[in-house]
Amino acid sequence: MAMKIKIECLPEPRLTFGEGVYGLEPRLALPSGGPADAGRIPQVSIGLIGPVDDVRAVRGWLGRLAGFLPATEGNAQRYRNWPGTERALGIRFVVEERFVRPVDQAKLDLARAKGATPDGFEDLLDLFDSRIQGMFGDSRPDCIVVCLPDELGDLRVENAGLSPAERRALEFLRREEESDQLALFQPSPEELAAAEDLRTQADDLLFRTFYRALKARVMTHNNPVPLQVIRRDTVERPGDKGQSHATRAWNLAVSLYYKAGGLPWRPADLPENVCFVGVSFHHLKRRAGSLVYASVAQAFSTDVEPFALKGATIEHDQRRDRQPYLTADQSASLLRDVLEKYESQTGVLPSRVVVHKTTKYQPEEEEGFRRATAGRVPACELVWIRSTSFRLVRKGQQEPWRGTLCTVGAEHYLFTSGYVPWWNEYPGPHIPAPVEIGTAGSSDMRQRATEILALSKMNWNTSEGLSRYPITLSFAKKVGQLMTELSENQAPNPSYRFYM
């Protein structure tokens, strides 16, 4: 029997900026209209923390953001000159002397002398954290830039809180996770890294990374300020090696603006009053000693700031097909919490809920999610998104376009990465890899794919405006990574600004 194949290229979702400007990419549209909330934030106050030399280097580089920086990458359609903060965002970045706090060099040297050990790691955390906490008073910066020498930017140590038996269990799970990835296809390093962006990772608990531990530590304080980590290499590496200084300026400025409370852009084509929810799982160690999975839900809507909520903890043997899942009661409780938070922020319940997950829905999960919305929300769509070995090769020299939706029988493959016509370029080294999408129950797959494309443009940590995965899932992954640093009784900060 012949297999029915349909290929369609979906329109690229638009973004909306200030002054009623619409566009496909931020670097082109921001100088014309400014950010979506143009005029609301005229000035961003920045604090600086780090070793004396690193603070000096970063401060000098931040000063250059006020002026013009040329892009040198070669493709002027993709890599655009940096016009300065006033032209790009309508703001000024200000570093006041009272918010410049170098760390004590003698204490830093003592901590470094201990090398990559748990004790040295904790000493470094304490040293940076104490300087950061000093800025949490009534007078405070909008964002704190942590200036890290390269060795601290790369620093990671084994998690000393794990017993030998727990470490063996996690190493077994890590091998299992890696075999699941390799079973899909023979991936390039880039494809493997992209696929891992959504997976539960044993490494997140086996090892502690310094910048992640610092963000988690600061987040537990009362009324914290978002952090932006900048490595010394970012500001001192020549512009002809890797990204130009213009591209680095674009990415950093957009990130700082969002972390300071601004909104760089909005999705133009997503319907109002729809709550998109990403659900993911992460390894967690209980104080009592057992290893569990923690569930996380992240919500995104055009009506509220993205927020995250911690769900149930799940025993490691609550798995099916080697993947953790939620019971019906756990699923219902998690989604009810999301709806309650959404209603408290908007005053109304959403008209529709769309749940994103990286594995197919188990019957218990479908039952629980639908129970939570029954009689309260008119529509509930349950969508799964996962990596796939499927590939599509176009006749000619161009790769499949971003937005290509290929339907093979009952299977649907969406190219969130691919040839970008307005750049006249495919921004990748290998054949584009789509994601497979599906639903529990019937749904309009073209509409679900269009929503995923739009949500893949909501990562304010980059100025390109394109990501491989929707913000629902990439945000939930970042929350889970930081949750490995929290105790089982600590709830993660709900704001996306603390995870970027």
Protein Blocks (a to p, Z undefined) as FASTA:
>chain_A
ZZddddddddddddddehhiacfbfklmmmmnopfkgokambdcdddeddfklmmmmmmm
mmmmmmccddfklpamlmccdebjklmnopacdddfklcccddfklmmmmmmnopafklm
mmmmmmmmmmmmmmmmmbdcfbdcddddfklmmgccddfkbcfklmmmmmmmmmmmmmmm
mmmpccdfklmmmmmmmpccfklmmpccfklmmmmmmmmpghiaddddddfklmmpcfkg
ojafklmmmmmmmmmmmmnopafbacfkbcehiacddddddddddfklpacddddddddd
fkbccdddddddddfklcgehiacddfklmmmmmmmmmmmmmmmnopacfbdcdddfbdc
dfklmmmmmmmmgokambacdddddddfbdcddehjbdcdehiacdehjaccddfbdcdf
klopacbfbdcdddddddedjddfklmmmmmmmmmmmcckbfnlpafbdfklmmmmmmmm
mmmmpcfkbccdfbfklmZZ
